[in-house]
């Protein structure tokens, strides 16, 4: 059975499917999780604490999914990086890795409002303030800091880029690391443009991302 903390986070996430965060009551979250309200406060301290923990969990789950998508690109059926896979196809390359990460990102952002808010910085009025910096952005001259618990979109892009670059670099150790980073960041930012303005097909986006990465790395 999941620990009380995970049950409470699950209950809070589910509650947001039917009402905005300001309408979510701690007593209802505790009841849905099957624990006492005191247990809820012992775990998180306050409603803000619950929101921050939920934001962190969703972000880390998303990032773990990025890692998994990279490791299992194209069904993980390429035996090595030197010959065709069991289906007779070329080995997994940088384009395949980036395409897999793009598909995961697009699908998760569509299904999970916390991930979409973290990637775009736009949370709307249903999510807690901890989910993303408020929009519109603060005026020039004022430092914009995301609420505690939230990764800024820029920081999240950096985490995704580094994960993708690590996988690509492992496949092709002869490529210049700075070129790999640039290509992977371009792939991530292209993917994010389709999170904001979706295309008719996620697979078409993934193919576009793969083509971009291959073209950029072919210049090296």
N, C-alpha and C positions, 0 to 999 in steps of 0.2 A: 504493500500500500504506500502511495506517495507520502512524503513527510508533510506536516501541517503547512510549512512554508509554501511548498509547491501547490498544495490544494488551495491555499488562499490566493496565490497569484493566478491560478487557473480560474478561480471564481471571480476575481476582479476583471480579468480579461473577458470572460463570458458576459459579465454585467454590462460591459461597454458595448456589447452587441445590441442592447435594447434601450440604453439610455446614455446621455452624456455623462462625463466624469463628475460634474458638479451634482448630478442626481444619484450617483452611486453612494449608498450608505454603508458605513463600516459594519453595522449590525447585520445587514443583508449579506454582505460578503462573508462574514463569519458563519452565518447560518447556512449559506450555500456550500461552504467548505466543510460543514459539520464539526466546527470547533467553536469554542467560546469567544466572545468579543475580547476578553482579556488575553487570550492566546494571540489574537490578531495584533493587539497593541504590544504584547511582549515581543513579537517577531519584528514589527516594523515601526513602532513608536507613535506613528501618526498616519493620517491619510496621505500626507505628502511623502512620508517614508515608504508607504506601500506603492505609490506612483513611481518613485525613483527605482525601487526594486523591480517593478514590472517593466519599466523602460530598459533597465540594464539586462534583464533576462531576455527580452525579445531581441535586443541588439546582439547579444552574445549567441543566441540560438541562430539568428540569421547568419552571423559570421562563421559559426561552425558549419552551417549548411553550405556556405561558399567553399570552405575547405573540402567538404565531402564532394561537392560537385566537381571540383578540380581533380580530386583523386579518382573519381569514377567517370571522368569524361568519356563519352562514347561507350558507355557500359563497361568501362574498364577491361575490355577484351583485347587490348593490344599487349602482347607478351613482353615486348621490349621496344626500345626506340630505334632499332636498326633494321627491322623487317616488317612485313605486313602482318596484320592481326589474324585471328582465327577465321575471320570472314573474308580474307584476301584483300583487305583494305590497307592503305598506307598506315604507318604507325601514328598514334596520337601526336599532334603537334601543337604549337602555341595557339593557332587558330581554334583548334578543338577545345583547348583548356578555357580560353576566353569565352567561347560560345557557350560552354557549359555553365560558366559563372554568370553569364548574361541571362540565360534562361532561368536559372535559380533566382536571380535578382528580380527579374520582371514578374515572375509568378508569385514570389513571396511578397513583393511590394503591393501587388494587386489584392492579395488575400489578407495581409496583415497591416492594419492602419498605423501601427507603431513603426514598422519598418519603413513604410512610405513616408511618414513624418520625419524619421531620422535621416532618410536619404535626401529629402527635398527641403527640409526646414519649415515645412508648412503643416501645421497640426490641425487646423480648423478649430471648431469650438466643442468638439466631442471628447477630445483627449485631454489628459492633464497637462498643465504647463511644462512639466518635466519631460514631455515627449519630444519637444523640439523648441528651438528659439521661437519667440513670438514673431508674427509677421503683421505688417511690414517691418523690415529691418530698422534698427535704430538709425537715427540721422548720422551723417558723416561726422567724425570727430569724437563719437562715443564708441567705446570698445564694446562689441557685441559678444557676450559670453552666454553659452547655452546653460539652462538651469542644471543644477546638480543631478546626475543620473543620465543625462543625455549626452551622447557624442554629437559634436557638430557635424553637419554634412561633410565638411572638408576633412575632418578627422576620420570619418567613416570611409570616405573615398580612399584615404591613405591606407587604411587597414585592408580594404579590399584589394587595392593595387598591389600592396606588398605581398599578400597571399598569392595573387595571380602570378606576380613576377617570380616568386619563389618556385612555383610549379613549372613555369615556363623555363626558368633558368636551369632547373634540374634536368629538363628534357634536352636543352641545348646549351651546355656549359660553355661552348665556344663563343656565344654571342656576348657583346659588350654589355655589362650590367646596366649602364645608364641607358642604353638603347632599349633594353627590355623594359625598364621602368617607364620610359616615355611611351612605348607602345601599349603597355598595360594600362597606364593612366588614360590614354586616349580611348582604349576599349571601355574602361569603366565609365568615363564621362559620356561616351556615345550611348552606352546602355542607360545611363541616368536620364538622358534626353528623352528616351522612350518610356521611362517611368512617368515623366511629367506629361508627355504627349504620346500615348500608346499608338503603336502601329496595328494594322489589322491582324498580323500574325507574329507571335513571339519567335517562331522558327525563322522567319525572314530577318528579324532583327539579329538573331544569333548568327545567321549566315553573313550578314553585313559586318558584324563585329569581327568574325573570323577573317573575312576578307581584308578588313582594315589592318588587323594585326599582321597578317601574312605579308601584306604590301609594305608595311613599315619596316618589318624585320628583313625583308628581302633586299632592302637598301644597304644593309650592314655587311 
